[in-house]
Amino acid sequence: MGKELEVIDLVLGEGKAVVKGALITTQYTGWLADGTVFDSSYHKGKPFQCVIGSGRVIKGWDLGLMGMKVGGKRKLLVPAQLAYGERQIGAHIKPHSDLVFEIELLEVLTRDD
């Protein structure tokens, strides 16, 4: 994996677009570079909500989800420095791990809503 964030649109959405500070609702699966699933909202049985562009999630999400539209599905190839960097996260994510996410965007809420 290169050291740049790669964004691949699998399905282009037609709804509202993600902007900085939006509260988004997603379903996602995260893989290690070797294909091991380390996290999935589908397995947890409920969507994941977060605020984008404010440093509450990994940088790869903050950067990689901008402009994505509701109904879309996107694959992010996230280099370690835009994921957890030198930190060990749980049992599976070792320091300097590149990560892969597939993210389905269900809803975008902004201050005007």
C-alpha positions as CSV (number, residue, x, y, z in Angstrom):
1,M,0.0,0.0,0.0
2,G,1.3,3.4,-0.8
3,K,1.6,6.0,1.9
4,E,-1.2,8.1,0.4
5,L,-4.9,7.7,1.3
6,E,-6.7,6.0,-1.6
7,V,-10.5,6.6,-2.0
8,I,-12.4,4.3,-4.3
9,D,-16.1,4.9,-4.9
10,L,-17.9,1.6,-5.2
11,V,-21.4,3.1,-5.4
12,L,-22.0,6.8,-6.0
13,G,-24.7,8.2,-3.7
14,E,-27.3,10.7,-4.7
15,G,-28.2,12.2,-1.4
16,K,-26.7,14.9,0.8
17,A,-22.9,15.2,0.8
18,V,-20.5,14.9,3.8
19,V,-19.1,18.3,4.9
20,K,-16.8,19.2,7.7
21,G,-18.6,19.1,11.0
22,A,-21.5,16.9,9.8
23,L,-22.9,14.1,11.9
24,I,-22.9,11.0,9.7
25,T,-24.4,7.6,10.1
26,T,-22.5,4.7,8.5
27,Q,-22.3,1.0,8.2
28,Y,-18.7,-0.2,7.8
29,T,-16.2,-3.0,7.9
30,G,-12.5,-2.6,8.6
31,W,-9.8,-4.9,7.5
32,L,-6.1,-5.2,8.3
33,A,-3.8,-5.3,5.2
34,D,-3.8,-9.2,5.4
35,G,-7.5,-9.3,5.0
36,T,-8.4,-10.0,8.7
37,V,-11.6,-8.1,9.7
38,F,-10.9,-6.2,12.9
39,D,-14.1,-4.2,13.2
40,S,-17.6,-4.1,11.7
41,S,-20.7,-2.1,12.5
42,Y,-22.7,-4.9,10.7
43,H,-21.5,-7.4,13.3
44,K,-22.5,-5.0,16.1
45,G,-26.0,-4.8,14.7
46,K,-26.2,-1.1,14.6
47,P,-24.9,1.8,12.5
48,F,-21.9,3.9,13.6
49,Q,-22.4,7.6,14.0
50,C,-19.6,10.2,14.2
51,V,-18.8,13.8,13.5
52,I,-16.5,14.2,10.5
53,G,-13.7,16.7,10.0
54,S,-13.2,17.4,13.7
55,G,-10.6,14.8,14.7
56,R,-13.1,12.5,16.4
57,V,-12.3,9.6,14.1
58,I,-9.1,8.6,12.3
59,K,-7.7,11.1,9.8
60,G,-8.3,8.6,7.0
61,W,-12.1,8.9,7.7
62,D,-12.0,12.7,8.2
63,L,-10.3,13.1,4.8
64,G,-11.7,10.1,2.9
65,L,-15.4,10.7,3.5
66,M,-15.5,14.4,2.5
67,G,-17.9,14.9,-0.4
68,M,-19.3,11.4,-0.2
69,K,-23.1,11.3,-0.8
70,V,-25.8,9.5,1.1
71,G,-26.5,6.1,-0.5
72,G,-22.9,5.8,-1.5
73,K,-20.4,3.1,-0.7
74,R,-16.7,3.9,-0.5
75,K,-13.5,1.9,0.0
76,L,-10.7,3.6,1.8
77,L,-7.1,2.4,1.8
78,V,-5.7,4.1,4.8
79,P,-2.0,4.2,5.4
80,A,-0.9,3.9,9.1
81,Q,-0.1,7.6,9.5
82,L,-3.7,8.4,8.7
83,A,-5.0,5.6,10.9
84,Y,-3.6,4.9,14.4
85,G,0.1,5.5,13.6
86,E,2.4,4.1,16.2
87,R,-0.4,3.1,18.6
88,Q,-1.5,-0.5,19.3
89,I,-5.3,-0.6,19.3
90,G,-6.9,-3.6,20.9
91,A,-5.6,-7.1,20.1
92,H,-5.6,-6.8,16.4
93,I,-4.2,-3.4,15.2
94,K,-0.5,-3.4,15.7
95,P,1.6,-0.2,15.5
96,H,2.1,1.1,11.9
97,S,-0.8,-0.9,10.5
98,D,-2.3,0.1,7.1
99,L,-6.1,-0.4,7.2
100,V,-8.9,-0.9,4.7
101,F,-12.5,0.2,5.2
102,E,-15.6,-0.3,3.2
103,I,-18.1,2.4,4.3
104,E,-21.8,2.8,3.4
105,L,-23.2,6.2,4.1
106,L,-26.7,6.2,5.5
107,E,-27.3,9.7,6.7
108,V,-25.7,13.2,6.9
109,L,-26.9,15.8,9.3
110,T,-25.6,19.3,9.3
111,R,-26.4,22.3,11.6
112,D,-29.1,23.5,9.2
113,D,-31.2,20.3,9.6
